[in-house]
Amino acid sequence: MTPSVRSGFPGGAATAALVVVCFALAAALPHRRAETAEARPHPMPGAFAAAHRARAVDAFDATRFGRPSEGCVSCHKGIEDMHPAYALSCVDCHGGDGKATTKEAAHVAASKPVPNDERVVPIDHDLAYRRFLNPSDLRVAAQACGDCHGALVDDVKKSLHGTTSGHLSDGYYENGVVKKKGTAFGMFPIADDDVASPHGLRELGAVPGFQAGLRADEIPTHYRDVVRKNCMQCHLWSRGRAVRGRLGMDGDYRSEGCAACHVEYSDEGFSESADACANKKEPGHPKRHVMTSKIPTETCTRCHYGDASIGLSFRGLAQLVPGQPAGPDVPGTTAKRLNGTFYVRDDRVTPPDVHHEKGMHCIDCHTSKDTMGDGDIFPVMDHAVEIECESCHGTIDATTTGVSSKGARLSNLVEESGAWWLVSKVTGKRHPVKQARHVVDPLHKDFNAKARGAMTAEHGKLECYACHASWNPNFFGFHFDRNEGFTQLDLISGQRTPGRVNTLEKVFSTFRHFQMGMNHDGKWGPWMVGFSTFCTAHAADGSIVVDQRMPATAAGLSGMTMIHHQTHTVRRTSRACAECHRSGAALGLGSGSFSLARGLAISGSSRGLSIAAVDRKTPQQSSLVADVPVGRVRDVALNVDVVQGELSVAYAATDDGVVVVEAPNPAFPKIVERLAIPGGARAVLATERWLYAAAGREGVHVYDLKQRTRPKLAAKIPVKDARGLALHALTLFVAEGAHGLTAVDVADPRNPAVVGNLPIGRLSSTDDPELGLSKVAVTFQFSRPDPEEGRTPARALAAVGGAGVGFHLIDVTEPSRMGTILSFTAENGFPDFVGQRVAGLALGGKYDLGSTGGGIPSVEHDYAWVALRGNDGRGRVLVVQVSDPYAPRVVARTPLNAAPTGLAPMRVYNPPFLTHLLVVPTERGLRILDVTRSEQPTVAATFDGPTGTGGVAVEAMAFDRLVTEDGTPLKDIAHEDARYADAAEMRRILRARIPVDVPERGRDVPADGGRPK
C-alpha cells in the first residue's frame, strides 16, 4: 500500500493533514464510552448539526482504505509516513485524486476564499477543502478519522481543549455581561445528550457579540469586544496567532485540531521534512510529516503560556514585569524570544517544577481523558482533569492504587517489590515515585520528620501543592483598553469592526505573594490571578468614556477576583507553616502592597480635613478639592466603596474624639457624626466593618460600622497608652508610647483580648504626648526560593517608631512572643534616626526594575518608607530596604523643606507603567514624592495648603483583599463551588499552634545584620 503522505503540498495544503489518525494509540486507552467505528451524532441546531454529524457505518470497513495515491508521491518524494500504526494512503485522509499527475487535478480546490489570519472560520466552512488542508481539523475530523476514532473525535470537541468554556464564560459574569454564574459559552454551540458526570453540561451556546447602542460609559458594553477580539485563539479550532507564513511567532507555531498536539513543530516553525515539495523557508510547517503519541512538553507550551501561565511556570519561566529589561545579556531572563517576548528565568525567583527538572513531560502525568475529554462537557478544569498528586504519591494512610481520581488505570505507573515507578510516555525513563505513606513512616527509609509534622489528618483537606508550590506569578489588575477610534478583526465574524482592544497591560507584579482558598474538590489550595480585568474606554474622538473602572457582578461585588490553580511550581522544600497560619494575606485579607489609588488623598490639618485630588499623570497639577472644619486632626482613616475603591466615609481623629465625614462627592463632604472620647483620639484605623480609635490612656475604642456613617461603640481595649494602630490578620498592634508594642486578638472585635507586649526603646514612662512609640506598620514576608537553603524564612514583620524611642524592626509572627530583629541606632550603624521623630511610616513591597544592560537586576523588594521630623522644623523621607530585615539598607534620603506629619503610599497606573508615590503632609502643605526608582526618589509635587498636624490616607482599591475579617466576600467568584475561608475557618487557621522561630525578646541585633543562631 502506498505510504501516507502530505507535509508540503504546494499552496500550503496539508502540513498537518494526516495527523488526525494519530489517535491510533489513544484509541487503545481506557475510555468511558465504548469506542465504535463511527462518531456519534452531535445534536446541534441547523448547520452545526450537519457539520458535526458523522457518517453511519456498522463496522470498520478496511476496503475503504488504501485508495491509490501514486500521483501524490510522484511529487512528494521522500515524505515521511504520517500514520505508521495502520497503513493509509494520502487520499484516505486528505481526499483529492491520488491518480492525477498534476497539482490542479490532484488537489482539492477551495470553493470560497480561505483567510490567512487568526480568525476562527465558521464550523461549516468549505469542509472538503479544509479536509484537504488538514484532515485533523475538528470540522472534518469525524469524516477523516471517525471510522477508527469516532468516539475520541467526538470527545475532543466536547473537551476543554475544544470548548475552552471556563475561560470564555468566567469573564462575562465577572464583568457584568451576564447575571448568573455558570459556564454558558463555548467556541461553537455544542450539546450532549449523554451526560454521565454530575458536573457535565448539556449544552454550550455561541459567544455573544458586541452590541451597538449600549451605554458607552459601562464596562459590560466594552467587555463583549474583549472576548471576540482577543480571547478566541487558545483552542483546537484554529492555529492561533502563528498562521503559516507569519514571521516572529517563535514558540507559537502549531497546527489545529488533533494535529495541534500530535504533530511536532520547532520553535521557529520551519520544516525539516525529507519531502521534496516541503517549503523549508516559510514558518508555520511541522518539523516532519509524522504524528506522535509521545507528545513533549514543548508541544503543550505552544498554547499554555498565557492566563495562569502554567506552561511557563512548569519550565521555570515567567512573564516579564512591565518595563523589565530582558534579553541575551540580561541575567535572570531568557536568551531568546518565545511567543514574541523574553521571559524571566532565574532559580532565585522562578525555579522549574521538580517534575520538569527530573525530565518528566506533561503527558507523563496527564491522561488522555485529561487532554481529550471523556465525552462530557465540563465547565471548569477541575472537573475535567482526573490526575491528582495522590494518584501517584498516595496518601499518608495508603500507598497509591495506580488509578486516577476517576478510577482509570495509570498504565505508566508500575510497582516493583513495594516501590513505585513512573515510566515516561515520552522518553521511557523510569522515575522513582515516593509514597506519602512512607514519608511519614519512621521505619521507612524515606521518612522525613519535618514532613511528618505537617502531613497529618488535620491537613487532609489541603492540596499537596498548597505547601509545595514554590512560587506563582500574580499580575494583579489586567487593564483592558478599548478605543473606538480604531478597528480590529472580530475573530468569530471575520469582520473588522470599530473598537481596538488591548489586554496585555498589567499593573502589579509579584512572584512570591501567596493566597489560598477552597477549590471545586473541597480542598484548600493556591489561588492566583487568572485574567481579572478593569477597563478604560475611548470614544471615536479619543475622549475617555470609562477611566480605569473596576468591574462589578450582579451580586454587587467586585469582579477583580482570583481563582484556584495548580501552580505547576512544585519543589521538594515546602512553605513554612506561618505562611498560612499567621498570614492574613494568604487568606485574602490583603497585604496593602497591591492597592491601586483612585485619586484622592485626605490629610489632617490644624483646622480639619483636607481633601486633595492627585493628578496621577502630573502630580504637580494636583489641587485641593475641599476643607472640612472639624478642628485639629491627628489621623485619618477611610471607608471606601468595595467595588471601585472610591471614598465613601472619612474618620478623623481629633482632640475631641472621632468625627465622621460622609463624602460620596468629595467636593461636598458632610459631617454626619461626632464620637466623643475623653482626651481625644490619637489614631484611627478602619476596615469595612470595624473602626478602631487609639485614645491614649482611654485605650482603644472599637466601633461597629454596620452603618458606616453611624458607628456604634462595641468594645474598649484597656491598654495603657494607645497612640498608633496597625491590623494584621486577626491581630491589632497598638503603639503604646512608653509601654512598647501591644498585640490584641480582635478575631471577635466585640471581645478583644491582649495577647502580647514587647517593650521598645529605653523610655520607662512618660507623660509627654510627643514622646514614645506612636507609629506601627505590619506586613507579611512570604518565603522565596533559595537555591542553597531551599527557601528563605517567612515572617510577619512590624516596623515601629516615634519620638525618643527610635526606629525598630520587630518579628510579630507569633503575637504572644514578639521579638526585636533590629534597632536602628547609631551603634548599629544607622545615624539617620538619632534625635529624629518618626512622623510617618509605611511598609510594603514593590518590584524594582533593573538596568537595560543587566548590570542592575530587577528584584522584588520589601520597603519601609519613613518620614522623619527633626527639631529644626525640617524633615526627610527615608527609603529603607527590608527584604532581609536582619540586613536592611537605607537606599535613599530625600530632604523636605518642612516638617512631615504623616506618610501614605499612593500607587497609580499610567499605562503601561505603575508609578509609586508617597503622599507626605507637612506643616506647610502636601509633598508628593515619586519613589518608583527606589534609590532615586524625586519630589513630584509641592503645593502649600493647610498646616499639617497628622495623618494622611489615600482612597484605593486593594486588588488582593478578597474578604473581610468576618468572612464577608468583597470580590466575587465566577465558579459556583469555589469559595474563600469563612470567619470560623480563618480563626481556626490563624490561631493554630505551629512552630515559629522568633528573635529573643528585646534583642538588639548588631549592624552587620548577624542572624541569631
N, C-alpha and C positions, 0 to 999 in steps of 0.2 A: 504494500500500500504506500502511496506517496506520502512522504513526511509532511506534517502540518507546517505551514509557512505563514509569514507575514510579519514584518517589522518595519519595512521601509517602503511600502508601495508608494510610487510617485504620487504626489498630490496629498501626502500626509495621511494616507488611507488608514492603516491599521496597526500602528505601532504596538498597541496593547491588545490587539484583537483577540487572538485565540485564548487569551488569558482566562476567560471565564471558566473554561473547562478545567481550570486549575483546581477546581473543587474536588477533584478525584479523591485526594487523600482525606479532605474534610468530610466527604460523604460517608466515609467509613467510621467516623467518630460517633459516639452515642448521641442519639437525638430523641427529643421528647416525642415528636410525632413520627409516625412511620414514614420512611423515605419511599417515595413512589417514583416511577419513571416519568411522572408528569407533575408540573407545577399545579397547585390547586387554584381554582378560580379565585379571583381577587375582587370581592364585592365592592364596587365603586360606581358612582353615577356616571352616565354618559360616556364621553371619550376616555375617561380614566379607566372605566371597566374594560373597554375594548382594548386599550393599550396594555393592560396588565394581564388579560386573560390568556392563559397558555393553551396550547393545543391539547386535545384529549386523546390519549392513546392508552391502550390497555396494558401494554408491557413494553419493555425495552426492545427496540427493533434494530438489530445490528445491520440489516440490509440497507438502512437509511444512511449509513456512514461509508466512508471510503470512496466518495464520489471523485471523479477524475480531476486532477489539478496539475497535470503536466505542463500546461501553459504557464501556470504561476511560477513553478520552479525553474522554468526556462529563463526567466528574467531574474528571479530572486535566488540566484545560485549561492550556495553556502549558508543559507538561512538556517537557524537552529530549529530543532523540534520543540515546539511550544508545549506539547502535551504528550510526554513520553509514557505516561501511565496507560494510555489507550491510544492507539494509532488513529489519527484523524487527518483528513485532508484539509487543504485550505478552504475549499468551498463548503465543507461540512459546517464550518463556523462562520465564515465571512459571507457566504453566498457568492454571487458572481458566476462567471463562466470559466471553469477550470480548463477547458479545452482550447479556449481562444488564445491566439498568439500575439494579439495587440492589446495595448493598455486600454484603449477605448472599448474594445469588445469584452475584455475580461473583467474590468472593474464595474461596480455598480455606480451609476451616475446619480448625482444629487438632484432631487426634484424641486428643491427650494434652496434659497441661499443659506449657507452654513456660517454662522458668525464665528470669528476667530478672536473671541474675547471671553471674559469670565462669566458671562451671563448664563443662567440656567435655562436651557431651551425647554419648550413645552414637553410634556410627557409623551405626546404622540407625534413628535417632530420627525418627519421623514424616516420612519423606522427602518426601512430597507437599507437606506444609506448609512444610518447610524450603526446598524449591524455590520455593514461592510467596514466601517471605520474601526469599530471596537465591539466585537460580539459580547463583551462583558458589560457594556452599558446596561444599566438596570432597566432601561426602557425596552430592551430586546433580549435580555439575558434568559428569560423564560423560553423563548424560541430557540436561541442558540445553544443553551445548556440544559434546558428543562428536561430533556429525555433522560439524562443521568442524574441531574442535581436539582430537580424541580422544587422539592421542599426547601432546600437550602436557599435557592434563589428567592423564593417567596419570603423566607425568614429574614434574609438580609434587607429586603425592602422595609420590613417592619422593625428592624433593629434600630438602635440609636444612631448607628453609623448611617443608616438610610433616612431616618426621620429628623435627627438632631432636635427632637421635640422639646426636651427640657430647656436647652439653651434658647430656643426660639420663644417659648411660652413665658418663661420667668420674667423677662423684661417688660412684657406687655402689662403684667399685673403690677410690677414694681413702679412703673411709670404712669399708672392710672389709665391705660388704654382700655383694659378690661377690668371688670369689677369683682370677678370671682377668681380665687386661687385654682390652680389645677392646670394640667397640660392640655392644650386645646389645638395646637397648630403643629404641622409637620412640613417637610419640604413640599410634599404634594398631598392632597387629600387621600386618606387610606383608611380602610376599615378591616375589622377582624371578626369573623363570625364563629371563631373557635377559641375564645379566651379561656386559658387554663389557669393563669396566675391570679391570685386575689388583687394584685396590683395592675393587672393588664387593662388596657383601654380598648373600647370597642371601635373608636374611630378618632381620626385627627382631621381637622379642617384646613383650608387654604390659609396661607399667611395673609393677614389684612394688608391692603394697600393704603397709600396716602389718600386722605380725603380733603379736597379743596373746600374752602368755605368755612372751615372750623376756626375757632379763635386763635389768632396768631400769638397771643401772649400766654398760651398754656402749653405745658410740656407734652401732654399726650398728642397734640397736633403734630409736633415735630418728631416725636419718637417713632411714629409709624414709618417715617422715611429711613430711620437708622437701620432697621432690620432689613428692609428691602434693598438698601444700597450698600450695606457693609457687613451683613451677617449671613449671607447665603452661600458661602464658599466652602464651609467646613463640613462636607458630607460627601456621599458617594455618587451624587447625581451630576457632578461636574468635576473638572480637574483643578478648580480653584483659580488662583491668580496666574499660575505658571502655565499659561497656554503655550502651545507649540510655537516656537519662533520668538517668544518674548525673552529678551536678554535680561540678565541681572537678577534672576529669580533662584539663585543657587540655594539648594535645600528645600525648595518648594515643588520641584518637578515631580509629577506623578501622573498616573492615569486616573480614570474614573471607573465606577462600578467595581467588579471583582478584581480587575487588574490594578486598582489603586493599592491593594495590599499584596497581591500575588505576583507582581512583576516588579523587579528592582530597577531603580533609577539611580544614577550617580548624582552627587550634589549639583554638578554643572549641567546635568541633563543631556549629555552627549552619548550617542550610540557607540557601542564597542562591538556591534554585531558583525559577523562574517558575511552577512547578506550583501551581495554585490550592489543592491539598489539602496542600501541604507544611507541616509543622509548623515554624515559624520560631523558636519559643521553647524547644524541647526540645533539649538537646545530644545528640549521637550521630548526626547526619544528615550526609550528604555535602554538599559545597558546592553541587553541581549534579548533575543526573541525566545525567552524561556520563562515559564512560570515556575513558581516555587512554593512549597508549603513551609519552607524554613525561612520564615519572614524575620529579617533582622530588625533591631531597634531603629535603625536609620530609616526604615520604611515607615514605621509608625510615626516618627517625628517629622515626617513631611507635613503632617497635619497638626499633631499635638504639641504645638509650641505657643498657642495663643490662650486666651482666657486664663484658666488657672495655671497654665504653663507646665503641666506635669511632665511633658516630654522633655522640656528643658531641665527641670529640677532633677529628674532621674539621672541625667548625664552630668549634673553639677554645673549647669548653666542657668543664667537668669537674665531677664530683660534689663537693659541699662536704666539707671536712674536718669530722668530727663536732664539733658545737658552734660552728662558724664562723658569725659574724654575716653576714647577707646580705639583700639587698633593694634597692629602688629608690634608696635613699640611701647605700648602702654601695659605695664604689668597688671595682672588681675583681669584682663579681658582677652577675648579670643583673637587669634592671629588673622582670621579671615571672616568675611561676611557670610552669614547664612540667613535666609529669609529676609534679605535686604538690610541686615544690620549686624553689628558686632554684639557680643554678649559678655556679661560678667562671667569670669571663670577663675575662681580663687578659693582654694581649700580652706582659707580662714573665714570665708563668708558663705560659699556655696559648694561644699564638698558633694561629690556624687553619692547617690544611693548605694548602699553597700552591695546590693544585688547587681547593680551595673558594674561596680568596681570589681566584683568577682567574676565578671564575664557573662552574666546572665542577660537574656533578652526578654522583651516584653511578653512574647508568647510562651516563655518558659513558665510563667505564672498564669497568664490569662488564657482561658479556654476558648474553643471555637464558639461556644454559646455566649461568652462574654463579648466577643467581637462581631459574630454573625447573627446573634439573636437565637431565640428558641421558638419563634413563631408567635409570640405575644408582642403587643405594642406597649412599651414601658414609658412611663412619664419621666423617670429620672434614672441616673446611672446606678444608684444603689440597688434598685430593683432588678436591673438587667445583669449586673456583674455577679458571678457566683463564686469567684475566688476570694478567700479571706486569709488573713495571716494564719488562722487556726487550721486552715485546710492542709497546710504543710507542717506547721510547727506544733500542732496540737494545743492542748490547754494544760493548766497546772495540775489537772486531775487525770488526764489521759493523753497518751501519745496520739498522733494523727491516725485516722482511719483510712486515709488515702482517697477521700472523696471530697467533692466541693460542698459548698453550703446548700446546693440544690440536689445533692445526692449523686452527682455524676462521678464516675471513677476517673481519677487523675492518672492517665496512662504513663506519664513520665515520672511519677513518684513511686519509688520502689523500696522495699525493705529487705535488708540482708543481715542476718544474725543480730537482730534487735536494733540495727542502725538504719536510718532512712537516708535515701539519696535522691536528689533530683537530677534527672538526665536532661540536658539542654536539648530542646527540639530543633535548635539551630546548629549548634556545634557538636552535640553528642557528649560534651564534657559532663562528668559526674560531679555534682556539688553536694557536700555533706549538709544535712538539714538537722540542726539542733532541735531538740524537743523541749518545749516549755516545762514539761513534767520533769525532765532530767535536770534542768537548770535549778529547780527548787528542791531537788533531792540530795541531801547531804552525803549520801552514799554513792552518788554517781560522779563520774569524772568531770562532767560538765557543770557541776554545782557552782553556783555563784551566790555568796552570802548576801551581797548587796541587792541582787535581783530578788532573792527570796523575801527580803523585807518589803518589796514593792508589789511583787506578783502574788497577791493574796485574794481571797474570796471577796474582800471589800472592794477590790478593784475589778470585779467581774464584769461590770458594765463599761469598762474603759477599753477603747480600741488599743491594740498593741502599739500602733503608730502614734498614739497621743503622747506617749513618753519618748518613743524612739524617732520621732520626726526631728531631724537635726536643725532644720531651718525651713522657712517658707517665704515666698515672695508675696508681699502685700503692697498694692498700689492703691491707697485709699483715694477715692474720688477720681473716677474716669470722667473726663469732661468731654461731652459731645457738643459740637458746634454745627449748626445748620444755617446756611446762608442762601437765601432765595435769589441772590444776585447772580448765582451760577447754576448750571445744570449738571446733572450726574446720571449715570446709567442706572436705571432700575433693573436689578439683576433677574427679576422674575418676568416683568413685562417686556424687557428688552428695549425699552424706550428711554431716551434722555428726558428727564423731567426737571422742573425747577427745584432747587434745593441741593446744594453740595454739603455732604455730611462728613465730618471728620471725627473719628472716635479714638484717635491714637494718643490724645493728651492725658497725662496722668499728673496728679497733684503731689501726694505724699508717697514716699518710697521707703520701704523697710524690709529687711531680710531676717530680722530677729524677733519681731513682735509676735506674740503667741496668744491666740484666743481659742476657746473651745465651747462646744455646745452639744446638744443631743442630735444624733442623726436619724435616718429612717429606720435603722435597725434597733433603735432604743439604746444606743451606746454613745458614750462621750468620746468625742474626737476633735481634731483641729478644725477650726473654722477659718476661712480665708475670704478675701475679696474676690468675687468672681468677675462680674462686669457691671458693677453698680455705677450708674451714670448720673451726672447732673448736667444742666442744659444752659447753653447760650444760643440765641437765635437772632439772625439778622434778616430784616426785610429786604426787598429787592433794591431799595435805595441805600442800603448799607446801615440803616439805623438799627439799633438794638431793640428788639421787642421782648426778649427774655434775657435777663442778665444774671448768669450763674445761679439759677434757681434749682432747688432740690426737688426731686420727685416725691409725690405723695400717693399713697394707695387708697383704695376705697375705705379702708379701716381708719383713715385719718392719721396713719403713721408714716414715717419716712420710708421711702423706697431705697435709700442708700444703705443697703444691708450687706451682710456676709452670708456664707453658707458653708456647710461642712465639706471637707475634701480629704481624700487620701493624698497626702502631700508628695509621696514618692521621693522622700529625702531621708529614708531610714538609715540610721547609723547604729553601731553597736553600743556606744555610750548614750545613755538616756538622759533626759532632762532631770533637773533637781525637783524634789518634792515641792519645794517652795514655789515653783513656777505655776502651779495650780492652786496650792493650798494656802498661799499667802499673797496672791496677786489678784486684785480686783480687776485689773486689765484683762487677765486671762478669761474672766467670766463675763466680759462685755461691759464692765463698769467704766471703761475709758481710761486713757493714760494722760490726756492733756496734750500729747505731742502731735496729734493729728486733728487739730481743730482749725477749721477754716474761718477766718474772720469775715464778718458780714458788713463791716463799715463803720460802726460806731465805737467810740471809746468814751467811757463815763468815768470821770475823776472827781475826787473830793477837793473842795477849796475852803477857804476861811468863811465863805458865806453860803456854801451849799454845794449842790451837784452841778457839774459842767458836762454837757453832752456835746461831743465833737464828732463831726463827720470826717473820717480819714479817707482821703483820696488814695485808693490803692495803687494807682499808676504814678501819681505825682504827689507824694505826701505833703510837699510844701504848699500845695493848694488846699490843704485841709482847712476846715473852718468850724467855728463854734456854732452849734445849732440852737442850744437853749441853756438857760441857767435856771436852777430850781433852788430858791432861797429857803433852805432848811436849817441854816446855822452851820457851825463848823463841822465838817465831815472828816472823820478819821479813816474810814474804809468804805469800800463799795462792793456789793455783790449783785449778781444779775440772775433773773429767771428769764429764759429765752423760749421762743416758740420751738417745739420739739421737731418740727419738720424743716423750717428754714433757718433756725438758729438766730432769729432776729429778736431784738429787745422787746420784752413784754413788761416786766416789772423790775425796778431797781430798788435795792435795800441799802440805805445809807446809815452807817454807824456814826452817831452824833453824840454831843455832850449830854444829851437828854435821853438817849436810847436809840431806837431804830425808827427811821422814817421810811414809809413805803410809798414809792412813786410809780404810778402807772404811766407807761409811755408806749402804747402801741403806735402812736405817731410821735416820734422823738422831738418834733418841733413844738409839740403842745403837751408836755408832761403835766401830770396832775398828782398832787399829794392826796393820797386816799386813806392813810392810816399813820398814827404815831404810837409807837410802843414804848412806854416809859420804863426806864431802867435806872435805879439809883446809881449815881456816879457816871452814867452814860455807858456807851458801848465803845470798845476799842477796835474790834474787828468783826466782820460778818462773813459768813460762808453759806451759800445757798445751793441746794440740789433741786430736782423737780418737785420734791415733796416736803423737804425739811429746810429750815433756816436755823443756823447756829450763830449766836451772838456772844462774843467774848466780852465779858462785863467786869474785868478786873477782879476785885475781891468778892464781887457778886457771883463769880463763877461763870459758867456758860449757860445761857438761856437757849432752850430748844423750842422752836415754834413749828407747828403743823401747818403746811401750806396747801392743805386740801382746797382752800380758797386762797389763791396766791396773793390777792390784794387784801386779805383779812387774816393775817397769821394769828394762830391761837397758841398760847403758851402750853407746851406739852410736858416739859420737864426742866429741871435745873441740875446742872452738874456741879457739885460742890468742890471745885478746885480752888487753889489759894489765890491765884492772881492771873486770870485769863487775859492774854494780850494778843495772841496770834493763833490762827487756826489753819489746819490742813486736813483733808479727808483722804484716806487711802483704804480701799476695800471697805471693810465694816469697822474701821478704827478711826476715831477722831484724834488728831495730835494737837495738843494745846501748848503753845509757848507761854510759860508761866513766870515771866520776869526773873526774879532771883531764884525761883524754885525749879528751874530747869524745864525739861520736856516731859509732858504727861500724856499717856496713851489711854483713851477711853473707848470701851466697846460700845458702839452705837448700832449693833445689829437690830436692836429694837430701840429707836431713839426715845421712846417714852420711858424706857427703863435702862438708862445708860449706866455703865459700870467702869470705874477706874481700874485699869489692869496693870499699869506700869508707870514708872517715873525714872528719869535719868537726870542727875544734877549736871548743869552746864556752866562752864566758866568758874570764876572764883568769887562771885558775889554770894555772901551768906544770906543777906537780906537787904532790902532797900525799900524806902517809901517814895523814892524819886520815880515818877511815872516815865521819865525819859531813860532810866537805866534798867537794864535787864533784858532777858530774852523776849523778843516781840515778833520775830518773823520765823516761819517754818514752811517748808515746801517738801513734798514727798513724791517720789517716782519709783517705778519698779524696773530693775535692770535684769532683763532676761539673759540667760546664758547664751553663749555663742560658740560655734565650733572652734576648736583649738587643735591643730594637727598634732601637737605634742601631748597635751593633757586630756584630750577628748572634748572637754567643754570648759568654758570659763565659769566662775561662780555666778550664781543668781542671788539677788538680794532686793529687799525694799530699802531704798536709800532716802534719807532725810537730810536736808540742809537747813541749818538753824543759825540765827544771828540776832543781834540787837545792839544796844549801847552798853559798853563796859563789859561785854561777855564775849566779844569776838565773833568768829565765824567757824562753824564745825560741820563735818560730815558724820552722820550717825547711821548705823545699821539698825533698822527698825523692823527687820523681817519677823522677829518674834517680839511683839509689842510688850510682852511681860519681861523681856530680857534684852532691852536695848543696849547698844554699846557704841562708844565713840570709835570711829575709824581714824579720823584725823582732825586735829585742831590747827587752824590757820594762824599760827603765832609767828612772831619774829624768830623765835628759837627754832621753829620748824621750817624756816626759810620763806615765810610769807609776810613781809613787812607792810604790804598794802593795807592790811586791816588794823594796824596799830593806830589807836586813837580815833578810829572811824566808827561811825554808826551804820549798821545795815538798815537802810531805809526802804529797800525793795528787794524782793527775792523771787526767783522762779527756777524750776528745774524742768528739763525736757530733753528730747532727742531731736537730732536733725542730721541730714546727710550732707557732708561737706564734699563738694566736688573738687577733684584734683586738677593738676595742670595738664595742658594739652600734650606735652611731651611725655607725660607719665612719671616725671620726677617726683611730683607730689601725688600720692594716691588718693582715690576717692574713698572715704571712710564714713561709716555711720557712727556718730558720737553722741554721748550724753553731755549736757552742759548745765552749769549753774550760772544764771545771769544775776549779777549782784549790783545793786545801786548803793554806793557808799556816800555818806554825808560827813563832811569834816566840820570842825569848829569854826572854820573861816568863812562859812556861808557858801562854800563851793562843794562840788562833788565829782564823782566819776562813776562810770559803769564798767565793771569787770566781767570779762567772759572767761569762765573757768571750765576747762575740760575735765570732766569727772568720770569718763568712761571706765577707768580704773580708779576708784576713789582712794586707793592706797597710794597712788602716784598721780595726783591731779596736777594740772598745769594752768597757770594764768596765761591765756594766749593773747589777750588784748585788754587794753586800758583806754577808755575814752573819757577825756575830761569834759565836765559840764560847767557852764558859767553860772550855775545856780544850784542851790541845794535840792537834791531829789527828795521826794516824799512818797514814792511808790514805784512800781515797775510791773508791767504786764507784757508777755509776748503777744504779738499780733502777726499771724501768718496769712498772707494774702496771695492770691493767684492771679498772675498776669500771663496768660497763655503765651508760650508753653512753659513758663518757669514759675516756681514758687519763691516768694520773697519773704524773708524772715525779718520782722520789725520788732523793736522794743518801744513801747509807749511809756514814757517816763514823765510823770508830773513833777514839777519843781515849784519852788517858791516864786518863780517868775512866769510860770505857764508851762505848756506842754513841750517836751522834746521828743522827737521820734528818731530812733537810731535804726539804721539798716545793718543787721548782723548776718546777712546771707553769707557773706565771706567772714567766717568766724574770727579769723586772725586780722582782719582789716575792716572793722566797723566804720561806718560813716554816719554823720549827723544828717538825716534825710530831711528833717523839718524842724524849724524853731519858730514858734509863734507865742507871743505873750498872751496871757489870759489871766483869769482869776488866780490869786495866790494859792498855791497848792498847800494842803495840810496833811493829806494822807490818802493813799489808796487809789487804785485805778482798776477798772475791769473792761474787758473787750467782749462785745457780742460775737459769738462764734458758733459754728455747727461742729460738734465733736463727731467725726466720722466713725470712730471706734467705740463710741458709747452706744450700746445696743439696748440696754435695760437699766432700770433704776435699782437702787439698793433693796427695794421691797419687791423686786421681781416684775415690775410693770414694764412691758416692752415699749421701747421708744422707736425702734425700727422694725419694719415688717419682715416676714419671711415668706417667699413665694411658695415654698414647699410645705404642704399642709402638715406633715408628720415630723417635721424638724422643729426644734424649739430651743430657747435659752434656758438657763437654770432659773428655777423659781426661788423665792425668798428662803424657804426651808433648806433647799439644796445648797444655796450659797452659804448659809450659816454653817451647815454641816461640813462643806468642803473647806471653807476658810478658817474654821475653828478646829479642824482635825489635828491630832497630835502627830507631829512629824519631827524628824531630826533636823535641827537648824544650828549651824555654827555661827556665832556672833562674836565680835571682839569683846575683850574683857571690859566690864563696865568702867567707863570713865577714862580709859586708857588714852594717852596722847601718843600717837604714832610718830616716829621721827621723820624728818623731812625727806629722807631717802625713800620714803614710801614702803619701808620694810613691812612685809606682811607678818601678822602674828603666826607663830609656829604651832 
